[in-house]
Amino acid sequence: MMYLVLGLVIFFGTHLFSAVRSRAPGKNLRETMGEGPYMGLYSLLSIAGFALIVWGYGAARPAPILYTPPAFLAHVNLLLMAFAMIFLAAAYLPTGRIKKAVKHPMLLAVKIWAFGHLLANGELNSVLLFGSFLAYGVIDRIAVKRRGDNGPGPDAAVSMVGDAGAVLVGLAAYAAIAFWLHPILFGMPAIPA
């Protein structure tokens, strides 16, 4: 469990520092270090934190059970994951109505993913992992709003390709994970028995 917690602290410490850092010129670490070294250090710490999270989560199994969710919540989680994958795809495609409406689709995808998994998993390692991602998603969304970054502006062009691509890519990724990759990557089936 120690490695999971250490990974969460490193990963989210790096991301939260980046999310709430000062935007005033000359007063932030990015400008002091320079763009390349700053991004190199940021990437290195993020990868190290993520690796510790992955390893620590698996090493923490079996974990103490904090709560036992009702079986139907696993099905609710499956439904939520379809939306999470669509929003995740929308974040990387041209601006469509989806991206314009939700403003920051990747943050919304992370929050939905984390919330859905908290509904379906009550083990201590799962609560730590998914609760941390949910808390980060909420904190980062507040930070983004305070910085004045409200996503694509009202004048941003809307592309149907962005929406169609988000739905197609998102659902294809959802199907691949749900029916094939989840047991391989995470050691348990995504589809409840």
Backbone torsions as a table, in degrees:
resi	resn	phi	psi	omega
1	MET	NA	-29.5	-178.2
2	MET	-61.4	-40.3	-178.9
3	TYR	-69.0	-35.6	175.9
4	LEU	-62.3	-48.8	-179.3
5	VAL	-63.6	-43.4	178.4
6	LEU	-61.3	-42.9	177.5
7	GLY	-61.9	-41.9	178.4
8	LEU	-63.2	-42.5	179.8
9	VAL	-63.4	-45.7	-179.1
10	ILE	-66.9	-48.9	-176.6
11	PHE	-62.8	-51.4	-177.0
12	PHE	-78.9	-26.1	174.2
13	GLY	-61.6	-44.3	178.0
14	THR	-63.0	-47.4	-177.5
15	HIS	-68.6	-38.9	179.5
16	LEU	-70.4	-36.6	175.4
17	PHE	-58.8	-44.2	179.6
18	SER	-66.1	-37.6	-176.5
19	ALA	-71.2	-34.0	-172.9
20	VAL	-110.1	4.3	-178.0
21	ARG	-61.2	158.5	179.9
22	SER	-68.5	140.7	175.8
23	ARG	-97.4	-0.2	-179.2
24	ALA	-69.4	135.4	-179.4
25	PRO	-60.0	138.7	176.7
26	GLY	77.2	-1.0	-175.9
27	LYS	-116.2	11.1	179.2
28	ASN	-125.8	158.3	-175.6
29	LEU	-62.1	-34.8	-179.3
30	ARG	-59.8	-44.9	-179.5
31	GLU	-73.4	-32.8	178.8
32	THR	-67.5	-45.4	-178.0
33	MET	-80.4	-30.8	-170.8
34	GLY	100.2	151.1	-174.6
35	GLU	-58.6	-49.1	-176.8
36	GLY	-61.9	-54.9	179.3
37	PRO	-61.8	-38.6	179.4
38	TYR	-61.9	-48.8	-179.0
39	MET	-66.6	-33.2	176.1
40	GLY	-63.4	-47.6	178.5
41	LEU	-64.5	-43.1	178.7
42	TYR	-59.2	-46.2	-179.6
43	SER	-65.3	-44.7	-180.0
44	LEU	-60.2	-47.4	179.1
45	LEU	-65.3	-40.3	179.2
46	SER	-63.2	-43.9	179.7
47	ILE	-66.1	-42.9	178.6
48	ALA	-62.1	-44.5	178.0
49	GLY	-62.3	-43.9	-179.6
50	PHE	-64.0	-42.0	178.6
51	ALA	-61.9	-42.3	177.1
52	LEU	-64.7	-36.7	177.6
53	ILE	-62.6	-49.6	-178.4
54	VAL	-61.0	-49.9	-178.4
55	TRP	-66.2	-44.8	-178.1
56	GLY	-65.3	-36.0	179.0
57	TYR	-64.3	-46.3	178.7
58	GLY	-66.6	-39.5	-179.1
59	ALA	-68.5	-21.8	-178.7
60	ALA	-82.5	-1.6	178.6
61	ARG	-84.4	142.8	-12.2
62	PRO	-73.3	142.9	-178.1
63	ALA	-107.3	155.8	175.6
64	PRO	-58.9	144.5	-179.4
65	ILE	-93.1	120.9	178.8
66	LEU	-86.3	-36.5	176.5
67	TYR	-154.9	155.2	178.7
68	THR	-112.3	104.8	-177.9
69	PRO	-71.0	149.4	173.9
70	PRO	-61.1	149.0	-174.9
71	ALA	-58.2	-34.1	-176.8
72	PHE	-64.7	-21.3	-179.9
73	LEU	-69.1	-23.4	173.8
74	ALA	-65.2	-35.5	177.7
75	HIS	-72.5	-37.4	175.3
76	VAL	-61.5	-42.3	177.9
77	ASN	-59.1	-43.0	178.3
78	LEU	-58.6	-43.1	178.6
79	LEU	-64.2	-45.2	-179.8
80	LEU	-62.6	-34.1	-179.3
81	MET	-65.4	-31.4	176.6
82	ALA	-61.7	-44.3	178.4
83	PHE	-67.2	-41.1	179.8
84	ALA	-59.3	-42.7	-178.5
85	MET	-69.5	-35.6	176.5
86	ILE	-64.3	-44.9	179.3
87	PHE	-65.9	-37.9	177.4
88	LEU	-61.9	-44.9	177.7
89	ALA	-63.5	-39.1	-179.2
90	ALA	-61.4	-30.0	-179.4
91	ALA	-63.6	-26.7	-173.8
92	TYR	-109.3	4.6	-179.5
93	LEU	-111.6	167.2	178.3
94	PRO	-54.1	151.9	-177.3
95	THR	-62.5	122.1	173.5
96	GLY	-120.2	-169.7	179.5
97	ARG	-64.5	-32.9	179.7
98	ILE	-63.1	-53.5	-178.5
99	LYS	-62.7	-39.9	-178.8
100	LYS	-67.0	-37.0	-177.9
101	ALA	-73.3	-42.4	-175.4
102	VAL	-91.9	-10.2	174.9
103	LYS	70.4	-52.4	-179.8
104	HIS	-130.6	79.0	-173.0
105	PRO	-62.8	-30.0	179.5
106	MET	-68.0	-42.5	177.6
107	LEU	-62.8	-40.0	177.4
108	LEU	-65.2	-39.9	178.1
109	ALA	-61.0	-44.0	179.5
110	VAL	-62.3	-44.0	-178.9
111	LYS	-65.6	-41.9	178.5
112	ILE	-65.6	-44.8	178.9
113	TRP	-57.9	-48.5	-178.0
114	ALA	-66.4	-45.1	-179.5
115	PHE	-62.3	-45.6	179.4
116	GLY	-60.0	-41.6	179.9
117	HIS	-72.0	-29.2	173.2
118	LEU	-67.6	-33.9	176.6
119	LEU	-64.0	-35.5	-171.6
120	ALA	-98.4	-11.0	-174.5
121	ASN	-131.0	128.5	-179.3
122	GLY	-116.8	10.2	179.0
123	GLU	-76.2	151.3	-177.0
124	LEU	-56.4	-45.3	-179.0
125	ASN	-63.7	-36.8	178.0
126	SER	-68.5	-41.8	179.7
127	VAL	-64.1	-41.6	177.2
128	LEU	-63.0	-47.6	-177.4
129	LEU	-64.5	-59.0	-173.9
130	PHE	-72.2	-33.3	175.8
131	GLY	-64.1	-37.7	178.0
132	SER	-66.1	-42.8	178.7
133	PHE	-65.5	-38.9	178.3
134	LEU	-65.2	-46.4	179.0
135	ALA	-60.8	-43.6	178.4
136	TYR	-60.8	-44.1	-179.8
137	GLY	-59.2	-41.1	179.2
138	VAL	-68.0	-47.1	-179.3
139	ILE	-62.8	-43.9	-178.4
140	ASP	-67.3	-36.6	178.1
141	ARG	-63.7	-39.6	177.0
142	ILE	-64.4	-43.8	-180.0
143	ALA	-63.2	-41.6	179.4
144	VAL	-62.8	-42.5	-180.0
145	LYS	-65.7	-40.4	179.4
146	ARG	-65.4	-31.1	177.5
147	ARG	-75.1	-8.5	-179.9
148	GLY	86.2	12.3	178.9
149	ASP	-90.0	98.0	-177.9
150	ASN	-103.9	29.9	177.4
151	GLY	73.4	-159.4	179.3
152	PRO	-59.4	131.3	-177.9
153	GLY	-70.0	170.7	-178.8
154	PRO	-63.2	-22.4	-179.7
155	ASP	-92.5	-0.4	-178.1
156	ALA	-64.6	136.6	177.9
157	ALA	-66.5	142.7	-179.8
158	VAL	-108.7	130.1	-179.0
159	SER	-113.8	127.0	175.2
160	MET	-65.0	-26.0	177.4
161	VAL	-61.5	-39.6	178.8
162	GLY	-61.1	-45.7	-179.8
163	ASP	-68.7	-47.9	-179.7
164	ALA	-62.0	-43.0	178.1
165	GLY	-63.1	-42.0	-179.9
166	ALA	-60.8	-43.9	-179.6
167	VAL	-68.0	-47.8	-177.9
168	LEU	-65.6	-49.5	-178.9
169	VAL	-66.8	-43.2	179.9
170	GLY	-61.0	-45.7	-179.9
171	LEU	-71.1	-33.4	176.2
172	ALA	-66.0	-44.1	177.4
173	ALA	-64.1	-41.0	177.9
174	TYR	-58.6	-47.7	-179.5
175	ALA	-63.2	-43.8	180.0
176	ALA	-61.6	-42.3	179.9
177	ILE	-71.0	-48.2	-175.1
178	ALA	-65.0	-41.5	-172.8
179	PHE	-98.3	-12.8	-174.6
180	TRP	-137.5	-54.4	-169.6
181	LEU	-79.0	-32.2	-174.7
182	HIS	-56.6	-48.4	178.0
183	PRO	-64.4	-33.1	-179.4
184	ILE	-70.9	-47.1	-175.1
185	LEU	-79.4	-36.0	-170.6
186	PHE	-118.2	-0.5	173.7
187	GLY	76.2	11.5	177.8
188	MET	-151.7	147.7	-179.1
189	PRO	-70.2	145.4	176.8
190	ALA	-80.7	-30.9	-178.0
191	ILE	-85.5	118.5	179.6
192	PRO	-65.9	148.3	-179.6
193	ALA	-72.3	NA	NA
